[in-house]
């Protein structure tokens, strides 16, 4: 189905434009200026797609570069015991110390060409070195083994169950002893703070009551005075609202005197058109 290109055809490149001189100032075209006939544009060919087959479902072909190979799971490393871990640590420490103790000598330099007279010398025999690092490594390894042994011993002791002795079953229960001190004697000579506070409180309440009565009496007096003032203001307002006739006012009489100005004398207006006409007649 996807072996060949279908649908819209491939776009073809357009032809190169040939420049020509524009015919602007000439009245008519010459034979040379006639446009050359151009070839008709290529007709695009349309190829319809074939009808799909509806009786068969579409099944794409999938290609994978590499398939996953199933492998069994391994849980051995996850459930290693504590003893095995300690043994592995000890073995690793011993291997590191053994590698440090190994002596690796440098290579002997290549000898120069022998001279004419050859003298034989005794070769140096390699002997093991007594290094300080070996002693320190042995001490460190011994401390490490002691620490591992102590940890193992502590783990074993903590894992053991030790029941405590039930001493409470054999001992007598605790019984408090009676006090040997005499009873405290009381007397009525002292005064309580509550009695003093009650007297002060009663006195305060009495004074508060007197102040409240005085305040209430003064409030009633002020209210009575305010009501009396309002009544007087209402009476004065009512008296001011009563209509009272005003007397007739007498003014100075008006005396008519003739004017002393002259009468206006009419005169003809000086118009510009009339003056222009007189000037024209004068010129003639």
VMD Tcl script that draws the C-alpha trace (Angstrom):
set ca {
  {0.00 0.00 0.00}
  {2.90 2.36 0.89}
  {5.24 1.17 -1.89}
  {4.47 4.12 -4.23}
  {3.63 7.82 -3.70}
  {-0.09 8.53 -3.92}
  {-2.34 11.54 -3.59}
  {-0.98 15.03 -4.40}
  {1.77 14.94 -7.09}
  {5.28 16.17 -6.44}
  {5.71 19.95 -6.90}
  {7.77 20.76 -9.98}
  {10.25 23.67 -9.93}
  {9.10 26.85 -11.75}
  {10.85 28.02 -14.90}
  {13.38 30.84 -14.78}
  {11.91 34.31 -15.60}
  {13.35 35.91 -18.76}
  {13.78 39.72 -18.33}
  {12.31 41.94 -21.11}
  {12.44 45.70 -21.74}
  {9.16 47.42 -20.78}
  {7.27 49.23 -23.59}
  {6.52 52.56 -21.91}
  {7.35 55.51 -24.27}
  {6.69 53.88 -27.66}
  {3.38 54.48 -29.45}
  {3.17 51.10 -31.12}
  {4.94 47.85 -30.79}
  {7.53 46.80 -33.34}
  {8.08 43.37 -34.73}
  {11.13 42.90 -32.57}
  {9.25 43.86 -29.43}
  {6.52 41.32 -29.90}
  {6.31 38.82 -27.16}
  {7.68 35.45 -27.97}
  {5.15 32.65 -27.68}
  {5.58 30.79 -24.46}
  {5.00 27.10 -24.10}
  {1.83 26.13 -22.28}
  {2.27 25.20 -18.63}
  {2.50 21.49 -17.92}
  {-0.76 19.86 -16.99}
  {-0.65 18.21 -13.61}
  {-1.67 14.61 -13.67}
  {-3.94 13.45 -10.90}
  {-3.98 9.81 -9.93}
  {-6.81 8.84 -7.55}
  {-6.22 6.45 -4.69}
  {-7.68 2.96 -4.89}
  {-10.75 2.12 -2.86}
  {-9.92 0.60 0.52}
  {-11.06 -2.93 1.28}
  {-13.57 -2.74 4.10}
  {-13.98 -6.50 4.50}
  {-10.42 -6.86 5.94}
  {-9.19 -4.89 8.99}
  {-6.06 -2.80 8.74}
  {-2.99 -4.62 10.09}
  {0.20 -2.52 10.18}
  {3.55 -4.22 9.91}
  {5.68 -3.37 12.93}
  {9.44 -3.83 12.87}
  {11.48 -3.83 16.09}
  {15.20 -3.29 16.13}
  {15.79 -5.55 19.14}
  {13.44 -7.57 21.30}
  {13.77 -7.87 25.08}
  {15.20 -11.20 26.23}
  {13.56 -12.32 29.49}
  {15.92 -13.40 32.24}
  {15.21 -14.96 35.66}
  {15.26 -12.73 38.71}
  {17.89 -13.10 41.40}
  {17.25 -12.25 45.04}
  {20.28 -13.97 46.56}
  {22.24 -10.78 47.23}
  {19.26 -9.15 48.95}
  {18.82 -11.78 51.65}
  {22.42 -12.37 52.69}
  {22.83 -12.89 56.43}
  {24.80 -10.69 58.77}
  {27.46 -13.34 59.33}
  {28.22 -13.59 55.63}
  {28.56 -9.81 55.39}
  {31.05 -9.79 58.29}
  {33.06 -12.64 56.73}
  {33.20 -10.78 53.42}
  {34.46 -7.63 55.17}
  {37.17 -9.62 57.01}
  {38.27 -11.37 53.81}
  {38.40 -8.06 51.93}
  {40.51 -6.47 54.68}
  {42.95 -9.42 54.68}
  {43.32 -9.26 50.89}
  {44.10 -5.53 51.04}
  {46.73 -6.06 53.74}
  {48.29 -8.98 51.79}
  {48.55 -6.79 48.70}
  {50.27 -4.09 50.75}
  {52.81 -6.60 52.19}
  {53.86 -7.88 48.78}
  {57.22 -6.53 47.65}
  {57.37 -5.36 44.04}
  {60.93 -4.53 42.98}
  {61.69 -2.22 40.13}
  {63.10 -3.59 36.93}
  {66.87 -3.63 36.61}
  {68.20 -1.18 34.07}
  {69.64 -2.63 30.94}
  {73.43 -2.92 31.24}
  {75.68 -0.91 29.00}
  {77.78 -2.71 26.44}
  {80.57 -4.56 28.26}
  {83.98 -3.01 28.15}
  {87.05 -4.85 27.02}
  {87.97 -5.90 30.57}
  {85.09 -7.71 32.24}
  {85.03 -7.88 36.05}
  {82.60 -10.15 37.77}
  {80.77 -8.80 40.84}
  {78.65 -10.67 43.29}
  {74.96 -10.20 42.65}
  {72.69 -8.56 45.24}
  {70.47 -11.11 46.84}
  {66.95 -9.77 47.59}
  {65.92 -10.03 51.23}
  {62.53 -9.23 52.75}
  {62.17 -5.73 54.21}
  {61.00 -5.14 57.76}
  {58.58 -2.30 56.99}
  {56.69 -0.30 59.58}
  {53.54 -0.53 57.48}
  {53.44 -4.32 57.97}
  {53.45 -3.93 61.76}
  {50.76 -1.27 61.61}
  {48.68 -3.41 59.25}
  {48.91 -6.41 61.58}
  {47.86 -4.28 64.57}
  {44.94 -2.82 62.63}
  {43.84 -6.27 61.49}
  {44.05 -7.59 65.07}
  {41.91 -4.64 66.33}
  {39.44 -5.25 63.56}
  {39.13 -8.95 64.50}
  {38.65 -8.02 68.16}
  {35.94 -5.51 67.26}
  {34.14 -8.08 65.10}
  {34.33 -10.63 67.93}
  {32.94 -8.08 70.43}
  {30.07 -7.21 68.10}
  {29.28 -10.87 67.62}
  {29.38 -11.48 71.39}
  {27.09 -8.51 72.06}
  {24.67 -9.72 69.41}
  {24.56 -13.17 70.98}
  {24.04 -11.74 74.50}
  {21.27 -9.42 73.37}
  {19.53 -12.26 71.50}
  {19.41 -14.44 74.63}
  {16.32 -14.17 76.86}
  {16.97 -13.67 80.58}
  {14.02 -13.66 82.94}
  {14.34 -11.44 86.03}
  {13.84 -12.83 89.52}
  {10.23 -12.21 90.79}
  {11.31 -10.58 94.05}
  {7.91 -8.87 94.47}
  {6.30 -12.24 95.19}
  {8.42 -12.83 98.30}
  {8.64 -9.31 99.77}
  {6.00 -7.70 101.99}
  {3.92 -4.87 100.50}
  {4.70 -1.28 101.45}
  {2.72 -0.09 104.48}
  {3.04 3.62 105.37}
  {3.96 4.26 109.03}
  {1.80 6.43 111.23}
  {3.01 9.94 112.04}
  {4.40 10.58 115.51}
  {3.90 14.38 115.39}
  {1.18 15.92 117.64}
  {-1.93 17.51 116.15}
  {-1.89 21.21 115.37}
  {-3.78 23.34 117.90}
  {-5.90 26.21 116.57}
  {-6.87 29.48 118.31}
  {-9.47 32.19 117.54}
  {-7.10 35.11 118.07}
  {-6.13 35.56 114.40}
  {-8.17 37.42 111.78}
  {-8.69 36.11 108.30}
  {-7.98 38.17 105.20}
  {-11.38 37.19 103.81}
  {-13.13 38.99 106.70}
  {-11.19 42.19 106.03}
  {-11.92 41.94 102.34}
  {-15.65 41.35 103.01}
  {-15.83 44.51 105.19}
  {-14.03 46.56 102.53}
  {-16.31 45.15 99.88}
  {-19.49 46.01 101.83}
  {-18.21 49.56 102.39}
  {-17.40 49.86 98.69}
  {-20.90 48.62 97.76}
  {-22.51 51.16 100.12}
  {-20.50 54.05 98.67}
  {-21.27 52.87 95.15}
  {-24.99 52.81 95.98}
  {-24.81 56.40 97.32}
  {-23.01 57.56 94.16}
  {-25.60 55.83 91.99}
  {-28.49 57.50 93.87}
  {-26.77 60.90 93.59}
  {-26.19 60.41 89.87}
  {-29.81 59.35 89.34}
  {-31.11 62.39 91.28}
  {-28.96 64.82 89.29}
  {-30.06 63.13 86.05}
  {-33.72 63.61 86.99}
  {-33.12 67.28 87.84}
  {-31.38 67.87 84.50}
  {-34.24 66.13 82.69}
  {-36.84 68.32 84.45}
  {-34.88 71.51 83.63}
  {-34.53 70.42 79.98}
  {-38.28 69.69 79.70}
  {-39.10 73.11 81.18}
  {-36.75 74.85 78.72}
  {-38.28 72.95 75.79}
  {-41.79 73.98 76.94}
  {-40.71 77.65 77.12}
  {-39.15 77.41 73.63}
  {-42.37 75.93 72.23}
  {-44.42 78.74 73.79}
  {-42.07 81.38 72.34}
  {-42.24 79.70 68.92}
  {-46.04 79.70 68.99}
  {-46.09 83.38 69.96}
  {-43.75 84.20 67.09}
  {-45.94 82.34 64.60}
  {-49.04 84.53 65.37}
  {-49.68 87.00 62.45}
  {-49.32 90.69 63.34}
  {-50.36 93.50 60.89}
  {-47.68 96.05 60.05}
  {-48.54 99.84 59.86}
  {-48.67 101.69 56.53}
  {-45.36 103.27 55.60}
  {-45.34 106.99 54.58}
  {-42.70 108.01 51.99}
  {-41.71 111.46 50.58}
  {-43.91 112.51 47.60}
  {-42.48 112.33 44.03}
  {-42.16 115.75 42.26}
  {-41.95 115.62 38.40}
  {-39.53 118.26 36.98}
  {-39.14 118.97 33.21}
  {-35.79 117.99 31.60}
  {-33.19 120.58 30.77}
  {-31.59 118.64 27.86}
  {-31.96 119.79 24.22}
  {-34.01 117.82 21.75}
  {-32.22 115.57 19.29}
  {-31.85 117.06 15.78}
  {-32.00 114.46 12.99}
  {-29.24 114.48 10.30}
  {-28.56 112.35 7.22}
  {-26.02 109.55 7.75}
  {-22.66 109.65 5.95}
  {-22.60 106.48 3.89}
  {-19.52 105.23 1.99}
  {-21.54 104.35 -1.15}
  {-22.84 107.91 -1.47}
  {-19.36 109.38 -1.15}
  {-18.03 106.92 -3.77}
  {-20.78 108.02 -6.18}
  {-19.94 111.69 -5.71}
  {-16.28 111.00 -6.38}
  {-17.10 109.17 -9.63}
  {-19.27 112.10 -10.83}
  {-16.47 114.49 -10.02}
  {-13.97 112.50 -12.05}
  {-16.26 112.53 -15.05}
}
mol new
graphics top color blue
foreach p $ca { graphics top sphere $p radius 0.5 }
foreach p [lrange $ca 0 end-1] q [lrange $ca 1 end] { graphics top cylinder $p $q radius 0.2 }
display resetview
